[in-house]
Amino acid sequence: MKTIDELLADGVSGKRVFVRADLNVPLADGTITDDGRIRAVLPTVRALADAGAKVVVASHLGRPKGAPDPAFSLAPAASRLGELLGAAVAFATDTVGRSAQDTVAGLTDGQFAVLENLRFNAGETAKDDAERGAFAEQLAALADVYVGDGFGAVHRRHASVYDLPARLPHYAGYLIATEVGVLKKLTDDVKRPYVVALGGAKVSDKLAVIDQLLGKADRLLIGGGMAYTFLKAKGYEVGISLLQEDQVPAVTEYLERAEKQGVELVLPVDVVVSREFPDLKAKAPTEHSVVDADKIPADQEGLDIGPKTRELYASKLADAATVFWNGPMGVFEHPDYAEGTKAVAQALLDTDGFTVVGGGDSAAAVRTLGFDENAFGHISTGGGASLEYLEGKTLPGLAALED
């Protein structure tokens, strides 16, 4: 995989460089609530501009249905990118049409442009190779060189991620090079003890990675909504907690495998419960209590790990040489149910080992709860991509950069 440093050494002055970034940031009423993914691409685009390139940044945002939708416009992201760069950023109001063509043609050396949301064109996500390829050809006409730096999208076989690199000289940006280097530390010659903390809502989203980690990790700590399927598999009452009943047989098998393979698979010993899910906008105080994990009332749901579990998980993380954390321990968006996620984040900071926060809601939680991002070994920009890499899957966007 060629990197941006090789591109810079060859010279990019005057060249149009298409940077496939990941500007898929959360928005609330048109306002960006977490700009971490925009910040992550800054080193790449700055280096290109400083070397005299005409930098054309492209990304998706959300899941529009192959047509323009103002709710998913990249305009706020383009504006924020300009603020962070301290430079003007031209914005094209389409992806490959007249606005995109004129915007790119108007760039001078060292200037920036952002194209409108790539998913406003149905060709970006098309299942049909020819349709995707046709869109990639139109994108290729806007550039001389391709730089892949949108790690959060490399697990997608999309036109700008998979098909476009085949049509241009292609290189990996700084972010992708860093992300791949970090993930190799979690898969090749891992320093031990290797502890993985998994949370989030659905256990089905994590089954494949658990399957792989049972042969690699020393300890697995389970939290979040997915924990209740594990507790159910142990025969516990889980009340009205989030439960994937159809996954209980698979989870039961994993519990048995972990025991046979000598992997510590640690479940909550107590949980914070309530009769109703909290209002995440108002964040008003709720009626809640702490119960043992095997004593969840039939009319209540678990919304966070309890204080005993927080202490237990912190102790299991304390001596770790390598830690991977993906998924919050509870409904961290509400203060009544954020303590479990806070405790795991703090435990990562307290260990002397190499710590990786696996993107998605985990990365959002770190920022929302006020932790210093730089205090962690690495915060990934791609939760789904990270998990698929650890599952051993071939990621289309990385494969496209390899040849």
Wavefront OBJ file of the C-alpha trace (Angstrom):
o trace
v 0.000 0.000 0.000
v 1.574 3.273 -1.123
v 1.231 6.135 1.331
v 0.805 9.855 1.024
v 4.465 10.362 1.913
v 5.432 8.619 -1.331
v 3.001 10.834 -3.234
v 4.430 13.967 -1.647
v 7.967 12.841 -2.444
v 7.001 12.509 -6.121
v 5.445 15.974 -6.075
v 1.801 17.047 -6.269
v 2.067 20.735 -7.088
v -0.684 21.690 -9.504
v -2.323 18.261 -9.372
v -5.975 17.696 -8.497
v -5.979 15.266 -5.569
v -9.250 13.541 -4.727
v -9.321 12.819 -0.986
v -11.981 10.301 0.000
v -12.519 11.412 3.590
v -15.100 10.442 6.190
v -17.023 13.588 7.082
v -20.021 11.567 8.280
v -20.488 13.654 11.414
v -23.561 13.725 13.667
v -25.874 16.689 13.123
v -28.595 18.183 15.333
v -30.763 20.740 13.537
v -27.949 21.342 11.059
v -25.296 21.818 13.746
v -22.356 19.423 14.063
v -22.318 17.830 17.516
v -18.994 15.978 17.150
v -16.345 17.090 14.639
v -13.855 14.322 15.428
v -13.974 12.811 11.949
v -13.318 16.191 10.331
v -10.332 16.774 12.598
v -8.994 13.341 11.699
v -8.497 14.213 8.021
v -6.728 17.536 8.680
v -3.131 16.192 8.562
v -3.681 14.684 5.116
v -5.409 17.626 3.460
v -3.013 20.144 5.027
v 0.043 18.255 3.805
v -1.365 18.082 0.273
v -2.268 21.765 0.192
v 1.112 22.772 1.606
v 2.705 20.825 -1.243
v 0.690 22.785 -3.803
v -2.076 20.294 -4.591
v -5.608 21.277 -5.518
v -7.410 19.337 -2.799
v -10.843 17.913 -3.639
v -12.453 16.402 -0.534
v -15.389 14.005 -0.885
v -17.466 12.020 1.587
v -20.876 10.630 2.409
v -23.094 11.737 5.276
v -25.939 9.638 6.616
v -28.072 7.445 4.380
v -29.893 9.497 1.756
v -31.641 7.364 -0.831
v -29.502 8.095 -3.887
v -30.904 11.584 -4.442
v -30.298 15.069 -2.981
v -31.769 15.601 0.480
v -31.021 18.875 2.317
v -31.051 17.061 5.665
v -27.885 15.228 4.605
v -25.968 18.049 2.949
v -22.239 18.237 3.561
v -22.388 22.036 3.680
v -22.018 22.180 7.505
v -19.034 19.821 7.327
v -17.403 21.888 4.588
v -17.873 25.023 6.674
v -16.361 23.363 9.740
v -13.435 22.051 7.712
v -12.703 25.607 6.597
v -12.815 26.825 10.205
v -10.389 24.150 11.345
v -8.030 24.764 8.419
v -8.237 28.521 8.756
v -8.716 28.652 5.008
v -11.441 29.115 2.429
v -13.131 25.896 1.332
v -15.165 26.010 -1.872
v -18.340 23.918 -1.794
v -19.850 22.192 -4.812
v -23.601 21.766 -4.613
v -23.509 18.495 -6.552
v -21.172 15.505 -6.875
v -20.139 15.339 -10.529
v -22.357 17.930 -12.219
v -21.730 21.486 -13.354
v -21.143 22.826 -9.852
v -18.539 20.151 -9.072
v -16.799 20.646 -12.402
v -16.683 24.445 -12.082
v -15.635 24.328 -8.413
v -12.707 22.013 -9.112
v -11.721 23.944 -12.243
v -11.636 27.135 -10.185
v -9.101 25.841 -7.669
v -5.575 27.174 -7.648
v -2.586 25.408 -6.110
v -2.994 24.894 -2.364
v -6.750 25.478 -2.314
v -9.564 23.242 -1.021
v -12.970 22.148 -2.264
v -15.628 19.839 -0.855
v -18.104 18.011 -3.083
v -21.708 17.505 -2.018
v -22.702 14.227 -0.339
v -21.582 11.362 -2.589
v -24.653 9.342 -1.663
v -26.835 11.930 -3.398
v -25.836 9.951 -6.494
v -27.306 6.430 -6.648
v -24.127 5.171 -8.300
v -22.140 5.579 -5.090
v -23.824 2.701 -3.270
v -25.158 0.717 -6.250
v -24.944 -3.074 -6.081
v -24.481 -3.169 -9.853
v -20.786 -2.993 -10.788
v -21.460 -1.112 -14.024
v -23.547 1.570 -12.321
v -20.920 2.049 -9.626
v -18.177 2.089 -12.245
v -19.939 4.746 -14.295
v -20.124 7.042 -11.276
v -16.468 6.329 -10.473
v -15.546 7.368 -14.032
v -17.301 10.706 -13.524
v -15.475 11.245 -10.227
v -12.157 10.299 -11.836
v -12.626 13.094 -14.375
v -12.352 15.578 -11.502
v -8.914 14.428 -10.331
v -5.409 13.325 -11.228
v -4.617 11.362 -8.065
v -6.649 9.498 -5.415
v -5.928 9.503 -1.671
v -8.016 7.216 0.519
v -8.407 8.606 4.009
v -11.986 7.731 4.988
v -11.357 4.789 7.291
v -14.961 4.781 8.495
v -16.054 3.757 4.982
v -13.378 1.233 3.935
v -15.656 -1.704 4.715
v -18.089 -0.505 2.028
v -17.867 -1.604 -1.625
v -18.872 1.861 -2.813
v -17.820 3.733 -5.937
v -15.637 6.346 -4.247
v -14.066 3.779 -1.909
v -13.589 0.703 -4.077
v -14.004 1.541 -7.779
v -12.393 4.966 -8.035
v -8.891 3.954 -6.822
v -8.667 1.535 -9.770
v -9.028 4.487 -12.147
v -6.359 6.790 -10.678
v -2.906 6.547 -9.108
v -3.857 5.816 -5.490
v -2.342 6.251 -2.042
v -3.338 5.851 1.585
v -3.679 9.025 3.610
v -2.246 9.521 7.080
v -5.439 8.497 8.851
v -5.837 5.172 7.066
v -2.146 4.379 7.492
v -2.461 5.073 11.221
v -5.682 3.071 11.610
v -4.234 0.030 9.845
v -1.058 0.229 11.916
v -3.100 0.279 15.124
v -5.306 -2.637 14.077
v -2.245 -4.722 13.293
v -1.219 -4.261 16.928
v -4.531 -5.878 17.861
v -4.091 -8.845 15.516
v -0.355 -9.463 14.971
v 2.052 -10.114 17.851
v -0.338 -8.734 20.466
v 1.127 -7.726 23.823
v -0.614 -9.501 26.699
v -2.753 -9.507 28.712
v -5.089 -8.566 25.845
v -8.452 -7.340 27.165
v -11.466 -6.482 25.011
v -14.479 -4.552 26.335
v -17.569 -4.851 24.143
v -20.832 -2.985 24.580
v -23.528 -1.474 22.442
v -27.097 -2.458 21.794
v -27.187 -5.616 19.673
v -25.212 -8.769 20.345
v -25.827 -9.799 16.717
v -23.563 -6.922 15.610
v -20.703 -8.361 17.650
v -21.061 -12.146 17.178
v -18.465 -12.420 14.415
v -15.856 -10.416 16.294
v -16.507 -12.362 19.511
v -15.983 -15.549 17.515
v -12.532 -14.320 16.433
v -11.577 -12.848 19.788
v -12.270 -16.072 21.675
v -9.097 -17.359 20.051
v -7.037 -14.232 20.617
v -8.092 -12.210 23.672
v -7.332 -13.144 27.275
v -10.463 -11.457 28.646
v -13.756 -10.267 27.197
v -15.828 -7.798 29.215
v -19.453 -7.570 28.117
v -21.726 -4.565 28.735
v -24.389 -2.450 27.084
v -27.670 -3.756 25.740
v -25.961 -6.861 24.357
v -25.175 -8.032 27.900
v -28.785 -8.982 28.567
v -28.741 -11.681 25.894
v -25.723 -13.152 27.687
v -27.499 -12.935 31.041
v -30.546 -14.617 29.500
v -28.286 -17.394 28.221
v -27.225 -18.003 31.814
v -30.857 -18.440 32.761
v -31.386 -15.046 34.406
v -34.551 -12.955 34.306
v -33.833 -9.839 32.242
v -37.223 -8.106 32.533
v -37.951 -5.771 29.622
v -34.246 -5.223 28.893
v -33.039 -5.251 25.303
v -32.943 -8.916 24.341
v -32.234 -10.805 21.130
v -33.900 -14.083 21.970
v -32.857 -15.675 18.687
v -29.188 -15.142 19.583
v -29.339 -16.978 22.925
v -28.153 -20.317 21.429
v -25.113 -18.664 19.805
v -24.278 -16.786 22.993
v -24.614 -19.998 25.026
v -22.099 -21.639 22.698
v -19.667 -18.736 23.148
v -19.925 -18.988 26.930
v -19.061 -22.679 26.692
v -16.200 -22.079 24.260
v -14.713 -19.354 26.436
v -14.626 -21.722 29.399
v -13.006 -24.506 27.364
v -10.398 -22.167 25.838
v -9.494 -20.503 29.113
v -10.756 -17.078 28.056
v -12.310 -14.976 30.797
v -15.721 -13.893 29.516
v -16.905 -11.478 32.185
v -20.543 -10.414 32.530
v -22.173 -7.736 34.705
v -22.783 -8.718 38.335
v -25.159 -5.808 38.913
v -27.094 -3.391 36.703
v -28.900 -0.066 36.883
v -32.587 -0.589 36.065
v -35.654 1.543 35.420
v -39.270 0.976 34.402
v -38.921 3.140 31.300
v -36.324 4.293 28.823
v -35.105 7.847 29.595
v -35.787 10.966 27.543
v -32.388 11.628 25.964
v -33.271 15.184 24.954
v -34.662 16.494 28.246
v -32.190 14.419 30.324
v -34.477 14.884 33.337
v -33.672 12.749 36.413
v -35.297 9.307 36.306
v -36.432 6.759 38.843
v -33.825 4.025 38.826
v -32.164 1.529 41.135
v -29.314 -0.956 41.259
v -30.016 -4.697 41.387
v -27.932 -7.844 41.101
v -27.673 -9.085 37.529
v -29.737 -12.181 38.358
v -32.496 -10.186 40.050
v -33.767 -7.799 37.361
v -37.491 -7.168 38.025
v -39.835 -8.449 35.318
v -41.220 -4.945 34.675
v -37.872 -3.110 34.460
v -34.975 -2.855 32.013
v -31.239 -2.673 32.486
v -29.765 0.602 31.243
v -26.209 0.533 32.610
v -23.757 -1.671 34.447
v -23.855 -1.213 38.228
v -21.169 -0.031 40.678
v -19.888 -3.544 41.513
v -19.483 -4.282 37.816
v -17.664 -0.983 37.272
v -15.136 -1.974 39.940
v -14.875 -5.495 38.548
v -14.249 -4.309 34.985
v -11.707 -1.730 36.146
v -9.806 -4.489 37.943
v -9.883 -6.694 34.827
v -8.445 -3.822 32.771
v -5.823 -2.718 35.278
v -2.982 -5.039 34.196
v -3.790 -5.059 30.478
v -0.941 -4.559 28.025
v -3.407 -4.168 25.124
v -7.034 -2.983 25.306
v -9.689 -2.692 22.606
v -12.994 -1.088 23.599
v -16.001 -0.941 21.293
v -19.477 0.007 22.470
v -20.804 1.895 25.519
v -21.689 0.084 28.725
v -25.074 1.775 29.011
v -27.237 4.640 27.800
v -24.383 7.109 28.243
v -26.342 9.948 26.628
v -28.330 10.270 29.883
v -26.444 11.190 33.085
v -28.291 8.575 35.155
v -26.864 5.807 32.975
v -23.441 7.138 31.983
v -21.377 5.930 34.931
v -20.575 2.508 33.492
v -19.192 3.961 30.274
v -17.277 6.578 32.268
v -15.764 3.855 34.444
v -14.507 1.839 31.476
v -13.081 4.945 29.788
v -11.313 5.904 33.022
v -9.974 2.368 33.412
v -8.416 2.629 29.967
v -6.701 5.838 31.025
v -5.463 4.259 34.245
v -3.794 1.282 32.567
v -0.219 1.474 31.304
v -1.110 -0.623 28.267
v -1.851 0.335 24.664
v -5.483 1.423 24.505
v -7.738 1.596 21.442
v -11.230 3.092 21.430
v -13.042 1.458 18.526
v -14.903 4.361 16.985
v -18.652 4.857 16.714
v -20.540 5.372 19.950
v -17.428 4.641 22.020
v -15.567 7.551 20.448
v -18.643 9.754 20.813
v -18.904 8.785 24.477
v -15.280 9.731 25.139
v -15.927 13.208 23.763
v -19.415 13.627 25.244
v -18.263 12.633 28.710
v -15.368 15.096 28.668
v -12.326 12.839 28.451
v -9.077 14.021 26.883
v -8.924 12.260 23.511
v -5.145 12.495 23.432
v -4.853 10.486 26.642
v -5.908 7.289 24.843
v -3.530 5.297 22.674
v -5.824 5.654 19.678
v -9.418 6.597 18.980
v -10.613 5.013 15.758
v -12.818 6.890 13.308
v -14.491 3.693 12.106
v -16.347 1.437 14.518
v -17.803 -0.842 11.846
v -14.567 -0.961 9.859
v -12.549 -1.766 12.990
v -14.844 -4.640 13.918
v -14.784 -6.113 10.415
v -10.979 -5.931 10.356
v -10.817 -7.782 13.676
v -13.284 -10.330 12.292
v -10.678 -11.119 9.640
v -12.721 -9.800 6.736
v -11.202 -8.236 3.630
v -12.153 -4.556 3.634
v -12.875 -3.364 0.058
v -11.449 0.121 0.595
v -8.145 -1.245 1.893
v -7.945 -3.895 -0.814
v -8.406 -1.180 -3.424
v -5.372 0.679 -2.080
v -3.159 -2.398 -1.925
v -2.418 -3.055 -5.591
l 1 2 3 4 5 6 7 8 9 10 11 12 13 14 15 16 17 18 19 20 21 22 23 24 25 26 27 28 29 30 31 32 33 34 35 36 37 38 39 40 41 42 43 44 45 46 47 48 49 50 51 52 53 54 55 56 57 58 59 60 61 62 63 64 65 66 67 68 69 70 71 72 73 74 75 76 77 78 79 80 81 82 83 84 85 86 87 88 89 90 91 92 93 94 95 96 97 98 99 100 101 102 103 104 105 106 107 108 109 110 111 112 113 114 115 116 117 118 119 120 121 122 123 124 125 126 127 128 129 130 131 132 133 134 135 136 137 138 139 140 141 142 143 144 145 146 147 148 149 150 151 152 153 154 155 156 157 158 159 160 161 162 163 164 165 166 167 168 169 170 171 172 173 174 175 176 177 178 179 180 181 182 183 184 185 186 187 188 189 190 191 192 193 194 195 196 197 198 199 200 201 202 203 204 205 206 207 208 209 210 211 212 213 214 215 216 217 218 219 220 221 222 223 224 225 226 227 228 229 230 231 232 233 234 235 236 237 238 239 240 241 242 243 244 245 246 247 248 249 250 251 252 253 254 255 256 257 258 259 260 261 262 263 264 265 266 267 268 269 270 271 272 273 274 275 276 277 278 279 280 281 282 283 284 285 286 287 288 289 290 291 292 293 294 295 296 297 298 299 300 301 302 303 304 305 306 307 308 309 310 311 312 313 314 315 316 317 318 319 320 321 322 323 324 325 326 327 328 329 330 331 332 333 334 335 336 337 338 339 340 341 342 343 344 345 346 347 348 349 350 351 352 353 354 355 356 357 358 359 360 361 362 363 364 365 366 367 368 369 370 371 372 373 374 375 376 377 378 379 380 381 382 383 384 385 386 387 388 389 390 391 392 393 394 395 396 397 398 399 400 401 402 403
